[in-house]
Amino acid sequence: MQQKIIILDFGSQTTQLIGRRVRELDTFCEVLPYNKFPKDDPSVIGVILSGSPYSVHDPEAFKVDLSQFVGRLPVLGICYGAQFISHTLGGKVEKADSREYGRAHLETIDLSNPLFQGFEKGSQVWMSHGDTITAIPEGFEVIGSTADVMNAAFWCASKNIWAVQFHPEVYHTLQGTQLLKNFVVDVCGSRQDWSAASFVDTTVKELKEQVGNDRVILGLSGGVDSSVAAVLLNRAIGSNLTCIFVDHGMLRKNEFQQVMNDYKCLGLNVIGVDASEKFFGDLAGVTEPEQKRKIIGRDFVEVFNAEAKKITDAKWLAQGTIYPDRIESLNITGKVIKSHHNVGGLPEEMHLQLCEPLKWLFKDEVRRVGRQLGMPEHLISRHPFPGPGLAVRILGDITPEKVRVLQDADDIFIRGLREYVDTDGETLYNKVWQAGAVLLSTVRSVGVMGDERTYENPVALRAVTSTDAMTADWAHLPYDFLAKVSNEIINKVRGVNRVCYDISSKPPATIEWE
């Protein structure tokens, strides 16, 4: 039986990060809404309560019945989770004199406690809360304090409960991974047998049982998720998988043919559809960003459906949905963080069952599975690319000529990132989470080329570092690299006379411009 940790989500922005940290410990976990604890699941070995945007005193604050698991399973409360434990079991939570936010140090720490094995005294942690625990429940003991937070960490040996008011899942808590390992492995007893190899073996077997001899259709995008899903399905059902790759005309330069060649080398049965004329026709004159996205989404479904209907014996539609897509789209606050075209988007008229082989994986796990499947590295390490393609990187209306300009500029930028080896021997492309060029076609700037005055469009370069795209920082690319790329774009791309570099982080900016 596969062991699992249950993470109950109270709405924190970092709940996904807790999940990723647990998975990095080779332990399977599920992130579930705070009120969806699986009562009769014998595979659960421990429970983690996440943070929350609420105070425990808010009327709308999320609450869980602790008796479902307290005393039966080890429990770790993080931030709001710790405050909820204290508040519910008889402690006291009050408004802090000032918001406790940022770096702090565990000046007092019980290094003999199971949670703090391997810790250093004074270890840095990250606080982020407006309330603070002023009294812990009876039977609990303080095991960690900072200069400003007396009850930074506490536990109850008889109930097998630990609680911390800091966030071990974030980078700024320097020994946070050690704390989670102590809880997941040493306290909960994880066998650490969740791996890419075990996932492939288990999923291939499950897919054979789920699909049998039925025919499956999968929509390919050229991205990591759909490509790995295709190869995984191909290993399970072989020729019973038919993939459809729609070219809407706004892919990167030469990408359609390159990706088709890659898929053929992988032994996939792929139908390539060039629908660029339809997309460009329907987008003519449209400038509003959301309207552009809706047109592209609508046209994609129409083109895909028309092609899929030709496969009359298909019974399944496969998608490359991954776990963060499902967590974000089903956010417990009821507010959709970001809409996804492949979540709940199965057209009813297709009458197909849904197959999502990657639905439990985070992005980094998808890449590990791809490597386990023997896929080429350039496909596995490919940066995320928006479904609407370069349409969301062109400000203003979309025309084939504008796409040509942006494709040329983007190609120079991406090739440059792949070719530039930094001082540590790593290419800039592998150091960056996502990169691309943006055409400011609604703006013109004056330039001088030769002896002539020009009046053409600027291009903005965008490159960010991130772990999950929920937050992102602009990549600090070397000046000599930026100078070389800027010079090459201006010299070689007709229609561009100025190059800028976007140094905005997310938040407040988004990764894409539209």
N, C-alpha and C positions, 0 to 999 in steps of 0.2 A: 504494500500500500504506500502510495506517495504521501510523504509528510507535507504539511503546509502550515504557514503562519497566516493568521487572519489579521489584516490591518483594517480597523474600523475608522472610516473617514468622517470627520466632523467638519469638513469643509476647508481644511488648510491648503494653502498654495503648495506646500511641500510634501503632501501626502504621497504623491507619486514618487518623490525622491526617497521616502522611507522604503517603498516597494523596491525600487532599483537597488538600494543598499542591501536589502535582504537577499535579493536575487544574486547580487555579487558574492554573497556568502554561499553560493551553490545550494540555495534553499528556495523551494517554491513558496510563493505567497499569493494571496488574493487581497485586493483592495475592495472593500464592500462598504455601502452606506452604513452609517452608525447604527441603524435600526434593522439590519439584515444579517445578524449573526447566525450562522448555520448551526442550529442547536444539536442536531444528531449526526454530526460528521466526525467519525472516529479518527480521521486523518489529521485533524487540527492538533498541533502541539503547543501553540502559544498564541497570545493575543496582544496586539499593539493598538493603543488608542492615540489617534493623531491630534494635532493642534486644531484650532478653529478660529474663525474671525469673530466669534461671539465671546461674551463673558458668561460665566456659569450663572450669573444673576439675570441675564436678559430673558424676558418672557419667551422669546422665540428660540432660545438656546437649544441645541440638540442634546438629547438625553438618551442614555441606554440603561437597560436593566443589568447591572453588574452581576446579579446573582446567576445569570446564565453561564458565567465562566469563572468568576472569582471563587477560589477554593478548589476548583477543578483543574484549571490550567494556569500556567505562569502568565502574568499580565505586566505589561510595561506601558505606563502613561507618559505621554510627551506633551509638555506645555499645557494646553487646554485639557488634555487627557489626564495630566497629573492634578490639575486643579479640580477637575470633575470628580476624580477619585477622592480627593480630600474633602470636597464639599459634600459629597454623597455619603461618605462614611463617618462624618462627624467632625471633620476639621473645619477650618475657617479660611475663606478666600475673600480678600478685600481689595479695594481699589488701591493701586500703588501710589505713593506720593508723586512719583514721576514715572513715565513709561520706561520700563526696563528693556532697553533695546541695544543690541550690539555686542561687542566682545566683552567677556568677563573671564575670571579665572577661579578655578576651584581651589581656594586657599585652604579649606579644610576638607579632607576627603578620607573615607574609610577604605584604605587600600586592601583590606582583607575581605571586603564584601564581594560576592560573586560578580556583581555588575561592574566593578572597577578593577578587576584583575588586569595587570599590565599597565595601569595608568601611572602617570607621573604627577606628583604633587604640584599644584599650580597650573594644571592643564587648562588650556584655553577652551571656552565654550561660547556658544552664541545664544543670547537671550532675545526674545521678541514677544513681550506681553505687557498689557496694561494693568491687569490684576496681579496680585501676588498672594501666596499662601502664607498666612500669618500664624496658623496653628495646624499641626498635622493631627490626624485621627488617633484615638487611643489605640495602643498596640503597635504603632508605627515608630520608626527610629530614623533620625536624620543621619544621612551618610555622606552628604556633600553640601558645602556652603561657599558662597562667594562673598566679597566685601559688602555687597548690598543685599544679597538674597540669602537669608539664613536657611530656608528650607529648599535649597536648589535641587536636592536629591534626597529621597527617603524611601523606606521599604518596610514591609511587614513580613517577617519570616514565616509566620504561621499561615498566612494567606497566599504566599508566593506572589506578592505584588511589589513592583518597583515603580517609582515615579520620578521624573526629572522635569524641572521647569525650563530647561534649555532644549535646543534642537540638535540631537546627535546626528541627524541625517544630513545637515548642511556642511559645506566645505570648511567653514570657519570654526566648527567644533573639531579641533585637530585630532582628537582621539575618538571621534564619534563612531567610526567604523569598528574600532575595538570594543566600544560599549555594546553596539548592536551584535557583534560576534559573541561577546560574553553572554548576552541574553539568548540569542537564537540558538547558538551551538552548545554552550556550556549549561545554561539553565533549562532551555526547552529540549535539548537533546537532538538537534538536527543531525542527520546522517550526512548532510551535504552531498546528496547524490543527484541534485538537479543540475544538468549540464546540457550543452548543445548536442552532444552525442546521444544522451538518454532521451532528449526531446525528439530528435530525428527518429530514433528507433520506435519510440512510443507513438508518435504522430503518424508515421507511415502505416503502422499496424492499425491505428484507429481510423485512418482515412480509408483503408481497404475495407474495413468493417462497415463504415458509414456509407460509402459510395457504392461498394460492390462492383458490378460490371456496368453501372450507369455512365452515361457520357456527361462530362463537366465542361462548362464554358468559363473562361477566366479573362477578365479585362486587364490587359497589360498597359503600364504607363511608361516603362523604361526605368522606373525607380527601383530602389532596393526592395521594398516590401512586396510589391506584386511579383517581382522577379524571383525572389526566394520562395514565395508561395507557389509559383509555377513549377520550379524545380522540385520542390517537396512533393507536390501533387504528381508530377511526372514520374518520380521514383515510386509512388504508390500505385498509380493506375495507368501509366504509360500512354499509349495511343488513344485512350479514352478521354484524354484531356485535349481540348481545343482552345487556343489562346487567340484573342483578338486585340490588335494594337492599332489604335486610331490615331492618325496624324492630323491634328487640327491646324497645322501650318505654323504653329508658334513654338515649336520645339527649338532646341539649340541647333547650331549650325551642323548640318549633315547627321543629326542625331537619329533621325528615323532609320536611315539605311544602316548606320553603325549598330544600333540596337537590334535591328532585324538580323544582322549578321551574327551578333552575339547569341541571340536566341537560337539560331539554327545550329551554331556550334555546340550549344547545350542540349541539342536533340529535341527541342520543343516543336510542337506542331503549331505554327503561328500564322494567322491570317493578318496581313498588313492592309490597312484601308487608308488611302489618301483622300481625306475629306476637306482639305484646306480651302478649296473653292467655296464650299457651302459656308464654312465658318467665316471667311473673310467677307462674303456677301451679306451675311446676317449681322456682322459687326460694323458694317459701313456707317460712318457718321456717329457712332455711339461713343460718348466720352465719359459717362458716369461709371465709376469703377464697379459698383455692385451690379449694375445692369450688364456690364461686360461679362462679369462672372456668371450671371444667370443665363445669359445667351449661350455661353460656351458650355455650361453644364447641361442645358436643355438640348443643344445640338449633339453633344456627346452621347446622351442617352438615346436620341433618335437614331444616330448612326450605328451605335453599338447594337441597339435592338433590331434594326433592320438586318444587320449581319448575323446576329444570333438566331433570328427566326429561320435562317437558311439551314441551321443545324436542327432538324426537326425532331431528332431523338434525344436531345439534351434534357436532363432532369435536374441539374444542379448549376447554380451560379457561384463561382468561387471569387473571393475578394481578399485583398492583402491587408485587411483590417488588423491593426495591432492594438495592444492593450491600452496605451495612452489615448487612442482615438475613442475607445469605449468609455474610459474613465471621464474624459473631458465632455463627451457628448451626453453622458448621463449624470452630469454634475448634480450633487444632492441639493444644492441651493435652488435648483430649478432654473438657473441661468446658464444658457449654453455658452461656454467659453469660446468655442470655435466650432463652426459647422463642418462636417466631414461628408464628402460625397459618397463614401462607402460605408456609412453607418446608418442602418435603417433605410437604405436607399434602394432596396430591391423593388423594381417596378412590378406592380401587381399583375399587369397583363402578361408578364413573361411566364407566370405560373411555374417558377423554378424554386427549388429548395436552396437555402443558403449554406455555403461551406466556407468557413473562415479558419484555415489551418494555423494562422499566426496570432489568433485573437488573445492569447495569454502572454505574448512576448513584448518586451520593451525594445526600442530601436537597436540598442547595442547588442541585445540578445539575438535579434534578427540577423545582424551582421555575423555573429558567431555561428549561427546555424548555417548561413550561406557558405562560410568557410568550411564548415564540417561537411557540407554537400559538395565541396570541391569547385565552387564557382570562382570565376576569375576575379582577382582583387579589384580591378577597375570598376566592376559592377557592384561589388560589396561596399567599397569605400566611397561610392558616388554620393555627392552632396544631395540633400533634399532639394526637390524642384517642384514648384507649384503646379497643381493640376491644370490651371488655365495657361500655363507656360509663360512665354514672354509677354502675353497680353497684360499681366499685372505689373510688368516692368516698363511699360510704355505709357507715359502720361499723355492723355488725350485720346483721339480716335486711333483705330488700328488699320494700317494699310500694309500690303505686302512689302512696299519699299521701306517703311519704318522698321518692319521686322527684319528685313535684310540688313539694315544699318546696325540694329541692335545685335543681331546674330554675329556680325563681323567683330564688333567691339567686344562682346561677351566672349567670343572664341579666343581673342588675344589675351584677355584677362585670365580666363581659366587655364589656357595653355601655359601662361606665364607662372601661375600658381603651381602647376604640376612640375614645371621645369626648374623652378628656383629651389635650390637646396640650402636650407638655413645652416647656421654655424654648428648645430647639433646633429647634422646629417639627415634631418627630416625635411620633406618638401613642405612648402607653405600650404599646399592643397590639403595635406593630411593634418595640418595643425588647425585648419579652419572648419567650422561646422557647416557653414553655408556661404556661398559667394555668388555674385552675379553683377551684371551691369544694368543700369536703368537709363532709358532714353527720355530726356526731358523735352519731348516734342512740342510742348506748349510754350517753350521758352527758346529764345534765340539770343545769341551773344555775338558781339563784334570780335573779330580776330584778324590777324594779318598772316597770309601765307604767300611767301615770295614777295612780290611787290604789290600784291592785291589785297584789298580789304574784303573780309568774308563776313557773312551774317548767317551763322548756322547753329545747330543744336548742341547743347552740352550733353555729356554723358556722365552719370554718377556711378562710381564703383562702390559696391557694398560687400563687406566681408565681416562675419561675426563668429565669435567663439561661444559655445554653449554645450550643455550636456543633454538637454531635452527640449530646447526651443521654447520652453515656458518663459525663461529669461535669457538674455543674450547680451554680450558686450562686443563693441566693435573691435575687430582684430587689429593689433598694432603692427601692421606690415612695415617692412624696412623701407626707408625713404628711397634707396637706390632702386628697389623693385618698383615702387609706385612711379618714380620718374621714368623708368624704362617703359613700363606699360602705357603710361600717359602719352609719351612721345610716339610709341608705335601706333596707338589708336588714332591719334591726330593725323599722323602721316599716311596711314593706310586705309582709313575708313572714310569714304566720301560722305559728307553731310555732317561731320563732327569737327568742331574746332576748339573744344574746351573739355577737360576732364577734371572732375571733382571727386573727393573721397568722403563718404558718409561716415561721420564719427558719432552717430547717435546710438545709444544703447536701448535695449528693450527691458522694461519700460523706460521712458514713456513712448518711444517710437516702436513701431513694429519692424519685423525683419524685412518684409516686403513693403514697397512704397504704396501699393494700392491693395 
